[in-house]
Amino acid sequence: MFKEIFKNIFKSRKLLSPEETSLLEEELEILQKEIEIREKQVHKFKTLILEDPDNIDRYKKRKKVHTNLLKIQKKRLNEIEIILLDK
């Protein structure tokens, strides 16, 4: 919620160069694709946990790895979106 309000009231100071902007936008696209892939992986592990109880520990560990990476990537994605407001 705060992020949306901030985006609406923020006045750009034009601090980013075009090169920095393009690099950040590329990183943003890459992160969005990676997040999408990781979310699919987490979903896959959730279904595998239900379908194959024999290997539940392995699936939970892999799911946890992907979930942690998702948190990190989403945090970076939000940071980039805020930075790009200043272009």
C-alpha positions as a Markdown table, in Angstrom:
| # | Residue | x | y | z |
|---|---|---|---|---|
| 1 | Met | 0.0 | 0.0 | 0.0 |
| 2 | Phe | 2.7 | 2.5 | 1.0 |
| 3 | Lys | 4.6 | 1.7 | -2.2 |
| 4 | Glu | 1.6 | 2.6 | -4.4 |
| 5 | Ile | 1.0 | 5.8 | -2.5 |
| 6 | Phe | 4.7 | 6.7 | -2.8 |
| 7 | Lys | 4.7 | 6.1 | -6.5 |
| 8 | Asn | 1.7 | 8.4 | -7.0 |
| 9 | Ile | 3.2 | 11.3 | -5.1 |
| 10 | Phe | 6.8 | 11.0 | -6.0 |
| 11 | Lys | 8.3 | 13.8 | -8.1 |
| 12 | Ser | 11.2 | 12.7 | -10.2 |
| 13 | Arg | 14.5 | 14.5 | -9.7 |
| 14 | Lys | 15.9 | 13.1 | -13.0 |
| 15 | Leu | 19.0 | 11.7 | -11.3 |
| 16 | Leu | 19.3 | 8.6 | -13.5 |
| 17 | Ser | 21.2 | 8.6 | -16.7 |
| 18 | Pro | 19.8 | 6.9 | -19.8 |
| 19 | Glu | 22.4 | 4.1 | -19.5 |
| 20 | Glu | 21.6 | 3.5 | -15.9 |
| 21 | Thr | 17.9 | 3.4 | -16.7 |
| 22 | Ser | 18.3 | 0.9 | -19.5 |
| 23 | Leu | 20.5 | -1.3 | -17.3 |
| 24 | Leu | 17.9 | -1.2 | -14.5 |
| 25 | Glu | 15.1 | -1.9 | -16.9 |
| 26 | Glu | 16.9 | -5.0 | -18.3 |
| 27 | Glu | 17.5 | -6.2 | -14.7 |
| 28 | Leu | 13.8 | -5.7 | -14.0 |
| 29 | Glu | 12.8 | -7.8 | -17.0 |
| 30 | Ile | 15.2 | -10.6 | -16.0 |
| 31 | Leu | 14.0 | -10.5 | -12.4 |
| 32 | Gln | 10.3 | -10.7 | -13.5 |
| 33 | Lys | 11.1 | -13.8 | -15.7 |
| 34 | Glu | 13.1 | -15.5 | -12.9 |
| 35 | Ile | 10.3 | -14.8 | -10.4 |
| 36 | Glu | 7.7 | -16.3 | -12.7 |
| 37 | Ile | 9.9 | -19.4 | -13.1 |
| 38 | Arg | 10.5 | -19.8 | -9.4 |
| 39 | Glu | 6.8 | -19.4 | -8.6 |
| 40 | Lys | 6.1 | -22.3 | -10.9 |
| 41 | Gln | 8.8 | -24.3 | -9.2 |
| 42 | Val | 7.3 | -23.6 | -5.8 |
| 43 | His | 3.9 | -24.6 | -7.1 |
| 44 | Lys | 5.4 | -27.8 | -8.6 |
| 45 | Phe | 7.0 | -28.7 | -5.2 |
| 46 | Lys | 3.7 | -28.1 | -3.4 |
| 47 | Thr | 2.0 | -30.6 | -5.6 |
| 48 | Leu | 4.8 | -33.1 | -5.4 |
| 49 | Ile | 4.7 | -32.9 | -1.6 |
| 50 | Leu | 1.0 | -34.0 | -1.8 |
| 51 | Glu | 1.5 | -36.6 | -4.4 |
| 52 | Asp | 4.7 | -38.2 | -3.3 |
| 53 | Pro | 4.9 | -38.5 | 0.5 |
| 54 | Asp | 8.0 | -40.7 | 0.3 |
| 55 | Asn | 10.3 | -37.8 | -0.7 |
| 56 | Ile | 8.5 | -35.1 | 1.2 |
| 57 | Asp | 11.7 | -33.9 | 3.0 |
| 58 | Arg | 13.6 | -33.4 | -0.2 |
| 59 | Tyr | 10.7 | -31.5 | -1.8 |
| 60 | Lys | 10.3 | -29.3 | 1.3 |
| 61 | Lys | 14.0 | -28.4 | 1.2 |
| 62 | Arg | 13.9 | -27.5 | -2.5 |
| 63 | Lys | 10.7 | -25.5 | -2.0 |
| 64 | Lys | 12.3 | -23.6 | 0.9 |
| 65 | Val | 15.3 | -22.7 | -1.3 |
| 66 | His | 13.1 | -21.4 | -4.1 |
| 67 | Thr | 10.9 | -19.5 | -1.6 |
| 68 | Asn | 13.9 | -17.8 | -0.1 |
| 69 | Leu | 15.2 | -16.8 | -3.5 |
| 70 | Leu | 11.8 | -15.5 | -4.4 |
| 71 | Lys | 11.8 | -13.2 | -1.4 |
| 72 | Ile | 15.2 | -11.9 | -2.3 |
| 73 | Gln | 14.3 | -11.4 | -5.9 |
| 74 | Lys | 11.0 | -9.7 | -5.1 |
| 75 | Lys | 12.7 | -7.3 | -2.7 |
| 76 | Arg | 15.2 | -6.4 | -5.4 |
| 77 | Leu | 12.4 | -6.0 | -7.9 |
| 78 | Asn | 10.7 | -3.5 | -5.6 |
| 79 | Glu | 13.9 | -1.6 | -5.1 |
| 80 | Ile | 14.4 | -1.3 | -8.9 |
| 81 | Glu | 10.9 | -0.1 | -9.4 |
| 82 | Ile | 11.4 | 2.7 | -6.8 |
| 83 | Ile | 14.7 | 3.7 | -8.3 |
| 84 | Leu | 13.2 | 3.8 | -11.8 |
| 85 | Leu | 10.7 | 6.4 | -10.5 |
| 86 | Asp | 13.6 | 8.8 | -10.6 |
| 87 | Lys | 14.3 | 8.6 | -14.3 |
